[in-house]
Amino acid sequence: MPNRTDGPDAEISLPVVVDNYRALGAFAPQTECGAVVKADAYGHGALQVSKALYAAGCRTFFVAYPHEGMEVRKAVGDDAVIHVFNGITETDCPLFEAARLSAVCNREEEIHLWLSSGLQTGYVLHFDTGMNRLGLNSDQVSDIAALTKQHPPTLVMSHLACADQPQNEMNAKQLDRFRKIAQHFPSARKSLCSTGGIYIGPEYHFDLLRPGIGLYGGGPARPPGLKLTPALTLTAPILSVFDVGEDETIGYGASFTVKRPMTLATVALGYADGYLRSASNFGFGMRNGVPCPIMGRVSMDLITVDVSDLEERPSPGDRIEFIGPKAGLEIQAEAAGSIGYELTSRLGGRICKSWRTEE
Ligand SMILES: *Cc1c(COP(=O)(O)O)cnc(C)c1O
């Protein structure tokens, strides 16, 4: 982005992603650890993240779309497997062939398509065990096993609905259903866990883990001893610093009324950059370890924060952190009524992203 006026920056640390990948792998040492890099690696850059993880030994990647798989293929060697969660259509077949992608079949029609396509890379069966979102119907497992007997899948998978709540009884129910399905496909590898599932217990691990958010340092509460670090730091520059007195209001809709004289700073970051508008009056920035609460509404290009508590009055050009070591991803997301997944995957085109390759 040449000649850009100072604007929001996201710095992504690839060594941190690799450390998180290794920590998750070490937590389940008997099981291969894959990497979910859909949605541009949750906003962290699929090309850069895949390249770093491939160099660290990761050989199985998951994306949602074949065009995402093409991007990942550019970053990884021929020996890496790239699975496409959202399945396959007739028009996509050339992409699957060109990038040697593996389709996750979620409907019987997709299995027929794969079997008749002549594609050589192997395919996956995804059974729905209780999420009721996407996947083959568990009741049809015998028919599907018969259908795939000549050309069995390489992987059989399912997805947990409540992986972020280890105590939820849905988990055991889905595990039980998945075990019964797995018996029908003795030659295939099995996969059940996203990040949260890894923490529930080893009986959930099977042959292959599918963490996404954990690689980026977010997601549900972690078991003691497992340390993951946020990989992305989002900062925005201050454009203006000013004082307001009692009874003044701030921003669109005058949604905040000043109760005591305050020093405010307006920064270059807004919902057009993917920052959540629901953070209005709830989110916060951080500067020098001090929280700077968001005052009034998040607008398209601007956010106003309270900098009254800073020891030193900041100046235009100084930066405020909105996601990072001080402004924790999940805390920040929760303040906006959302989750870390949404916050990073939405970070948009005006944010200047850069990648750190060394610690
Ligand atoms: C996105 C996704 C994952 C990764 O989930 P995280 O919670 O980010 O670890 C795993 N499996 C499937 C099917 C997914 O759609």
PDBQT file of the ligand as one rigid body, heavy atoms in Angstrom, charges set to zero:
ROOT
HETATM    1  C1  LIG A 401     -13.086 -24.249  11.605  1.00  0.00    +0.000 C 
HETATM    2  C2  LIG A 401     -13.083 -25.715  11.860  1.00  0.00    +0.000 A 
HETATM    3  C3  LIG A 401     -12.117 -26.287  12.707  1.00  0.00    +0.000 A 
HETATM    4  C4  LIG A 401     -11.172 -25.469  13.559  1.00  0.00    +0.000 C 
HETATM    5  O1  LIG A 401     -11.856 -25.032  14.716  1.00  0.00    +0.000 OA
HETATM    6  P1  LIG A 401     -11.141 -24.217  15.899  1.00  0.00    +0.000 P 
HETATM    7  O2  LIG A 401     -12.175 -24.089  16.926  1.00  0.00    +0.000 OA
HETATM    8  O3  LIG A 401     -10.724 -22.913  15.297  1.00  0.00    +0.000 OA
HETATM    9  O4  LIG A 401      -9.958 -24.999  16.337  1.00  0.00    +0.000 OA
HETATM   10  C5  LIG A 401     -12.067 -27.668  12.799  1.00  0.00    +0.000 A 
HETATM   11  N1  LIG A 401     -12.948 -28.452  12.118  1.00  0.00    +0.000 NA
HETATM   12  C6  LIG A 401     -13.912 -27.919  11.326  1.00  0.00    +0.000 A 
HETATM   13  C7  LIG A 401     -14.851 -28.817  10.628  1.00  0.00    +0.000 C 
HETATM   14  C8  LIG A 401     -14.017 -26.541  11.176  1.00  0.00    +0.000 A 
HETATM   15  O5  LIG A 401     -14.992 -26.018  10.419  1.00  0.00    +0.000 OA
ENDROOT
TORSDOF 0
